[in-house]
Amino acid sequence: MKIKSVLGLVLVAGFLTGATPGVFLDGLEGPENLVFDRTGVLYITDTNHLWKYSKEKGLEPLYTRDPKTDGTSLCGIVLAPDGSVIFSAVTRLLKLGTDGKISEYATGFKLANGMAMDPAGNVFIADSNAKQIVLVTPEGKTSVLVKGEGAVNGMRYQAETRRLYFTSMYSGKVGYVQISPELAVEKIVPVADLGVGLDDLAVDSKGNLYVCQYIKGKVIKVTAEGKQELIAEGIKGPSSAALGVTDSDRNQLYLLEKGANLKFTGTAVLAITINPD
């Protein structure tokens, strides 16, 4: 297992259009999704595992996929307000409690893919194969929030604006759902059309989006004004993105390299310095 900092590599590369990110963490198996907690500890799903990564302890496996009940891969992941980890195993959501025990959180999905959570603990799920966005409340109530946006994939919630950003795999659409305080859909707003093969995305505090183009091996920045900028290219299947959360890495964009051509043989977490302005 190879683990190294990329800060030196990234500073040399700079913020060049189409730059290639450096390796931050290696040794995964088709990494799918990632999320940071407030202290900078990283949680990652890949084909076979739920991982926890910290500078002090490195990679720690938290859960291993059961091929009899968990489908072909683990997928989306969010951190609940109580510190538990909720993650997708294709047709169901699992919860890793703070006591270390695994329980089933919700079921009935065709492909629970990207996931997001609001501060109250409501989970938004991109059910890709059902072509819908599903809401699961902290009490476990499940309802369909949005239909008609195609094979939704990426999912990120911005609490300040109550916007639920999403990508659609085949249509190439990026947009957001305006969520009311009562968890109703106020409107659905298109943001950009980036072409076929979109995966997950990240959003910063200014409303800039960083969208993974899995098929094209690129990451595109879409500003709040709709301007598009090539951030990185040459990535073998970028599947998800997240921004650093600590003072030392807030300008780092972390990317998962899942493996090109739908082979899902990627192994690495990549990182690149960005300019949120």
Secondary structure by P-SEA (a helix, b strand, c coil): cbbbbaaaaaaaacccccccccccccccccccccccccccbbbbbccccbbbbccccccccccccccccccccccbbbbccccbbbbbcccbbbbbccccbbbbccccccccccccccccbbbbbccccccbbbbbcccbbbbbcccccccccbbbbbcccccbbbbbccccccccccccccccccccccccccccccccccccccbbbbbbcccccbbbbbcccbbbbbcccccccccbbbbbcccccccbbbbbbccccccccccbbbbbbbccc
